[in-house]
Amino acid sequence: MSVDTVSLTGWGRTSPTTAVRFRPRDHEEAAAVVRGRGPRGVVARGLGRSPGDAAQNAGGSVLDLSGLARIGGVDAAAGVVRCDAGVSLERLLRVLLPLGWLPPVLPGTGRVTVGGAIASDLPGLDHRRAGSFARHVSALELLTADGEVRTVLPGTALFDATAGGLGLTGAILGATLRLRRVTTGLMSVSTERAGDLDDLLARFTAGGDRLPYASAWVDLMARGRATGRGILTRGEHATPDMRPAHAGRTRLAKRAGGAPGKPLLPGLPPLPGGLLGPAAAAAALCNEVRYRTSPHARTGELRPVPAFFHASDALPDVRPLYGRGGLVRYRFTVGYGQEETLHRVVRRIAARRSPSVRAVLQRFGAGAPGPLSFAAPGWSLELDLPAALPGLARFLDGIDEEVAAAGGRVCLAEDSRMRPETAAAMYPRLAEFRELRARLDPAGAFRSDLSRRLGL
Ligand SMILES: Cc1cc2nc3c(=O)[nH]c(=O)nc-3n(C[C@H](O)[C@H](O)[C@H](O)COP(=O)(O)OP(=O)(O)OC[C@H]3O[C@@H](n4cnc5c(N)ncnc54)[C@H](O)[C@@H]3O)c2cc1C
């Protein structure tokens, strides 16, 4: 097992802290790390794609499970796979698609592990139909504080607390997943432009869930009558009769791979100087170009599955744009019927002229039983902002208050700055989560910077 002392951050590169990182080669080595942990405890880490401090543990141990990445067995008849927690969704997709199956839920990046997807209970673009990731897990192996590995089944309190539990109930070592059947490696995609936020929400709901995968880019720098304008992209799995003649030769899934020299976002010119300072105005221009160059309405465009789900993985790393302080990702959800709150938040961000080039709106369906699972019926807005923006902390505290007052919540897996009292107000079942942890792990073996900051 390799061991080193490293400075770690999340994907947003805010708040670096130092920990001893262990990279076990098997379950026994992982168990030895948990048994031999020091007073600052241990937390599991996947690919470190969580934007905040969820997979860091200042002064303690970090159990990096990205090397435990075997795909143990695919039952191609039943659509079930057993795999290690360190397998990435990108790799799983590459292996499964030629067999006619897909991972059950695909978020906007394939570079997350199965363990991270369960611990964050990731929602995908078809949450209204499929729910979050853990709904498709039929069993998981959990390394608990006593150093034992337990098989944990759905329907138990431990399973529910582990789904979205941010590694605080133990380290997930492996999982059995139920897969989604597909008949081609292509998506049939429709794209449409919306002139303002009301128009965007109306387009989202029009046509019901006929195209089950849906998300929209929102121009959070547009103001006046264009406030909240955006581009809605929806898709469904293409059936063989939809495939063009040449598609047989490109059946599988071309890998989404980065190419140097590509623009940082589709359709955008480069942003010299990044999003801070005088060049911030360029962000508004970029949004304008993106909006204007997208089609008013286009239907039936065929795209390979990885290009549809993981387009951003093919682009160069955007983080240098956000400056040395890194980026804050802010993701919240408010229920249906709370659209006025969504409008107010969008207006506040637009009025502030915050340099926002990445903002994603989604619709969620029924929530999961996990006390810390994020997705709940309603709208979800996610945006990235430079952490060094003056006054950002106070501004986001104010947005937190709006969201909490509307009964909404901020996503813990992506958080890097929330206050503990706000988290407790947004997650009313936090006390239940703490009680389970206190029973299972009385000495607090599993801890992270996030859990200390928010008192989870
Ligand atoms: C570009 C980008 C796009 C993203 N898109 C989406 C999106 O569309 N939808 C969405 O919901 N999220 C999205 N995220 C967030 C990200 O998918 C989640 O935070 C995910 O959990 C990260 O997985 P990871 O393997 O990198 O885990 P890490 O970031 O390493 O860890 C995240 C959390 O999971 C825990 N964890 C990781 N592995 C294990 C394990 N084996 N056992 C127990 N706990 C574990 C960690 O302790 C930590 O609390 C995105 C992130 C980025 C950077």
The ligand as an SDF file (V2000), in Angstrom:
LIG
                    3D

 53 58  0  0  0  0  0  0  0  0999 V2000
  -17.1090   18.7290  -13.3370 C   0  0  0  0  0  0  0  0  0  0  0  0
  -18.0110   18.1270  -12.2850 C   0  0  0  0  0  0  0  0  0  0  0  0
  -19.3130   17.7970  -12.6360 C   0  0  0  0  0  0  0  0  0  0  0  0
  -20.1400   17.2590  -11.6850 C   0  0  0  0  0  0  0  0  0  0  0  0
  -21.3880   16.9650  -12.0770 N   0  0  0  0  0  0  0  0  0  0  0  0
  -22.2190   16.5100  -11.1640 C   0  0  0  0  0  0  0  0  0  0  0  0
  -23.5520   16.2300  -11.5500 C   0  0  0  0  0  0  0  0  0  0  0  0
  -23.9340   16.3560  -12.6970 O   0  0  0  0  0  0  0  0  0  0  0  0
  -24.3990   15.8100  -10.5840 N   0  0  0  0  0  0  0  0  0  0  0  0
  -23.9790   15.6600   -9.2850 C   0  0  0  0  0  0  0  0  0  0  0  0
  -24.7960   15.3300   -8.4250 O   0  0  0  0  0  0  0  0  0  0  0  0
  -22.6990   15.8760   -8.9100 N   0  0  0  0  0  0  0  0  0  0  0  0
  -21.8440   16.3070   -9.8120 C   0  0  0  0  0  0  0  0  0  0  0  0
  -20.5770   16.5650   -9.4270 N   0  0  0  0  0  0  0  0  0  0  0  0
  -20.1520   16.2960   -8.0490 C   0  0  0  0  0  0  0  0  0  0  0  0
  -19.4900   14.9090   -7.9430 C   0  0  0  0  0  0  0  0  0  0  0  0
  -20.0350   14.0790   -8.9020 O   0  0  0  0  0  0  0  0  0  0  0  0
  -19.7460   14.2350   -6.5970 C   0  0  0  0  0  0  0  0  0  0  0  0
  -19.2520   15.0780   -5.6120 O   0  0  0  0  0  0  0  0  0  0  0  0
  -19.0940   12.8190   -6.5000 C   0  0  0  0  0  0  0  0  0  0  0  0
  -19.3470   12.2760   -5.2540 O   0  0  0  0  0  0  0  0  0  0  0  0
  -17.6250   12.8240   -6.6450 C   0  0  0  0  0  0  0  0  0  0  0  0
  -17.1600   11.4740   -6.7160 O   0  0  0  0  0  0  0  0  0  0  0  0
  -15.6610   11.1240   -6.3620 P   0  0  0  0  0  0  0  0  0  0  0  0
  -15.4690    9.6950   -6.6230 O   0  0  0  0  0  0  0  0  0  0  0  0
  -14.7330   12.0660   -7.0160 O   0  0  0  0  0  0  0  0  0  0  0  0
  -15.6940   11.3520   -4.8030 O   0  0  0  0  0  0  0  0  0  0  0  0
  -14.8180   12.3490   -3.9010 P   0  0  0  0  0  0  0  0  0  0  0  0
  -14.9450   13.7280   -4.3940 O   0  0  0  0  0  0  0  0  0  0  0  0
  -13.4720   11.8050   -3.7470 O   0  0  0  0  0  0  0  0  0  0  0  0
  -15.6250   12.2040   -2.5290 O   0  0  0  0  0  0  0  0  0  0  0  0
  -16.9240   12.7800   -2.4320 C   0  0  0  0  0  0  0  0  0  0  0  0
  -17.6020   12.2740   -1.1510 C   0  0  0  0  0  0  0  0  0  0  0  0
  -17.8230   10.8700   -1.2780 O   0  0  0  0  0  0  0  0  0  0  0  0
  -17.1570   10.1710   -0.2320 C   0  0  0  0  0  0  0  0  0  0  0  0
  -16.6260    8.9400   -0.8150 N   0  0  0  0  0  0  0  0  0  0  0  0
  -15.9060    8.7960   -1.9470 C   0  0  0  0  0  0  0  0  0  0  0  0
  -15.6060    7.4980   -2.1400 N   0  0  0  0  0  0  0  0  0  0  0  0
  -16.1610    6.8160   -1.1090 C   0  0  0  0  0  0  0  0  0  0  0  0
  -16.2000    5.4540   -0.7310 C   0  0  0  0  0  0  0  0  0  0  0  0
  -15.6380    4.4880   -1.4690 N   0  0  0  0  0  0  0  0  0  0  0  0
  -16.8380    5.1200    0.4170 N   0  0  0  0  0  0  0  0  0  0  0  0
  -17.4410    6.0530    1.1880 C   0  0  0  0  0  0  0  0  0  0  0  0
  -17.4400    7.3600    0.8650 N   0  0  0  0  0  0  0  0  0  0  0  0
  -16.8150    7.7320   -0.2570 C   0  0  0  0  0  0  0  0  0  0  0  0
  -16.0860   11.0820    0.2630 C   0  0  0  0  0  0  0  0  0  0  0  0
  -15.7630   10.8050    1.6130 O   0  0  0  0  0  0  0  0  0  0  0  0
  -16.7510   12.4350    0.0970 C   0  0  0  0  0  0  0  0  0  0  0  0
  -17.5880   12.6890    1.1880 O   0  0  0  0  0  0  0  0  0  0  0  0
  -19.7190   17.0420  -10.3510 C   0  0  0  0  0  0  0  0  0  0  0  0
  -18.4090   17.3580  -10.0000 C   0  0  0  0  0  0  0  0  0  0  0  0
  -17.5680   17.9030  -10.9390 C   0  0  0  0  0  0  0  0  0  0  0  0
  -16.1760   18.2670  -10.5310 C   0  0  0  0  0  0  0  0  0  0  0  0
  1  2  1  0
  2  3  1  0
  2 52  2  0
  3  4  2  0
  4  5  1  0
  4 50  1  0
  5  6  2  0
  6  7  1  0
  6 13  1  0
  7  8  2  0
  7  9  1  0
  9 10  1  0
 10 11  2  0
 10 12  1  0
 12 13  2  0
 13 14  1  0
 14 15  1  0
 14 50  1  0
 15 16  1  0
 16 17  1  0
 16 18  1  0
 18 19  1  0
 18 20  1  0
 20 21  1  0
 20 22  1  0
 22 23  1  0
 23 24  1  0
 24 25  2  0
 24 26  1  0
 24 27  1  0
 27 28  1  0
 28 29  2  0
 28 30  1  0
 28 31  1  0
 31 32  1  0
 32 33  1  0
 33 34  1  0
 33 48  1  0
 34 35  1  0
 35 36  1  0
 35 46  1  0
 36 37  1  0
 36 45  1  0
 37 38  2  0
 38 39  1  0
 39 40  1  0
 39 45  2  0
 40 41  1  0
 40 42  2  0
 42 43  1  0
 43 44  2  0
 44 45  1  0
 46 47  1  0
 46 48  1  0
 48 49  1  0
 50 51  2  0
 51 52  1  0
 52 53  1  0
M  END
$$$$
